[in-house]
């Protein structure tokens, strides 16, 4: 609950938010999803529902 309270009381600017989101999405793609696909020579990543895979794919954001 502490993290939720911290997030609710956040005072970052719109520009800081956009920069943080851009950084997270870039990391999610390069260091999580794309890296896993390349290193394992696969086209799809499947994981158990209770794994952290959803966090990584969410961090990567919507693919264009």
C-alpha positions, 0 to 999 in steps of 0.5 A: 500500500505504501507504493500506492500512497507514494504514487498518489502523492507524486508531484512530478511534472508532465515532462518528467512523467513523459521522460520516465515513461519513454525510458521505461518503454525503451528499457522494456523493449531493449532489455526485456522483450527484444533481448529475450527474443533475440537471445533465444531465437524465438518469435513469441514469449509465453510464460505462466500467468503468475510470472513476471512476464506481464510486467516486462511486456507492459513496460515495453508498451504497445508495439507500433 
